[in-house]
Amino acid sequence: MEINPSEVTKILKEQIKDFGDKAEVSEVGQVLSVGDGIARIYGLDNVQAGEMVEFSDGSKGMALNLESENVGVVIFGDDRNVKEGDVVKRTGNIVDTPVGKELLGRVVDGLGNPIDGKGAFDKNVKKTRVEVKAPGIIPRKSVSEPMQTGLKSIDSLVPIGRGQRELIIGDRQTGKTAVAIDAIINQKKINESGDEKQKLYCIYVAVGQKRSTVRQIQKTLEEAGAMEYTTIVAATASDSAPLQFLAPYTGCAMGEFFRDNGMHALIIYDDLSKQAVAYRQMSLLLRRPPGREAYPGDVFYLHSRLLERAAKLSDEHGGGSLTALPIIETQGGDVSAFIPTNVISITDGQIFLETELFNQGIRPAINVGLSVSRVGS
């Protein structure tokens, strides 16, 4: 076979012409060990705390423990496809979620991905970070507008204002979720009045609940015509602990979109006890030292930084509001346990539901003596 030098030169010239001068650099690491939804990764020296990383099988994770030798990453979803020696890439993004009116009427997972079979969101949908700082002192304003729940016992005895954090606390099967769902359904009349200033958009965050329960809640809201102004964020019992930990922050970011744009929103966290349990599981697997009831030392900060994001903003900042109704499940009516006392101290009051009253047929089963709304004048 005869080689023609001119042909070789021609091919080389074409190759050089096509060569781009843009080099793509991505920092990669290697999986040292993986198990229980936690991966130890070597090599991601410049990774940020809370940054999203991508594994070679396409699954995502979040960097939480930045240690001298390696990085502790919690894996979103199934960790069985992640193996020792796999390559891990930095994405350069802190965990974010889609926000906006496009999400109303939809059911999304803990990362804001749709799971209701109605198709993906528009590519141009606005995205925002899941974890942001709460509004400072200057942008805030005293709670002054009522947030009617439509339940006489609450609206007359423990009234809730727009921008308030009111805890719903009680044992299992005392009607905590029912109170919250009723509050969403009863906004229909205000939302249909056509007054944009009075409209209240709702976000329901389901943490660690059964899928059948979430489906039932969606069906109830659809039948009442309340789903058109509501978004459901669902991190069910079958989802990984990192998703259950993240879901309330994802829902809060969606609510903040309305608050920061001069609108009003209501967010329900059902429930924060299960979020604390998921966070405890993650922390213990990341080898963080345990404290009281084996919860990590920063479990108070876990809830305080979430609930401080609910606020009433001053007129100079648009006058929007985000009202939070966190739910806590007590064991045997013990309000003095670690998580209940933490959340009681963070919120602006609590609605205490009792099993005895519920069994007597008094519903909502509110203990008027222990329930209070702590919003100053």
Secondary structure as UniProt FT lines:
FT   HELIX           5..18
FT   STRAND          28..35
FT   TURN            36..37
FT   STRAND          38..42
FT   TURN            45..46
FT   TURN            49..50
FT   STRAND          51..55
FT   TURN            56..57
FT   STRAND          60..66
FT   STRAND          71..75
FT   TURN            80..81
FT   TURN            84..85
FT   STRAND          87..94
FT   STRAND          96..98
FT   HELIX           101..103
FT   TURN            104..105
FT   STRAND          107..108
FT   TURN            110..111
FT   TURN            123..124
FT   STRAND          127..129
FT   TURN            138..139
FT   HELIX           152..157
FT   TURN            162..163
FT   STRAND          167..170
FT   TURN            172..173
FT   HELIX           176..185
FT   TURN            186..187
FT   HELIX           188..192
FT   TURN            196..198
FT   STRAND          200..207
FT   HELIX           211..223
FT   TURN            224..225
FT   HELIX           227..229
FT   STRAND          230..235
FT   TURN            237..238
FT   HELIX           241..260
FT   TURN            261..262
FT   STRAND          264..270
FT   HELIX           272..285
FT   TURN            286..287
FT   HELIX           292..294
FT   TURN            297..298
FT   HELIX           299..307
FT   TURN            308..309
FT   STRAND          312..313
FT   HELIX           315..317
FT   STRAND          321..329
FT   TURN            332..333
FT   TURN            335..336
FT   HELIX           338..346
FT   STRAND          349..353
FT   HELIX           355..359
FT   TURN            360..361
FT   TURN            368..370
FT   STRAND          372..373
//
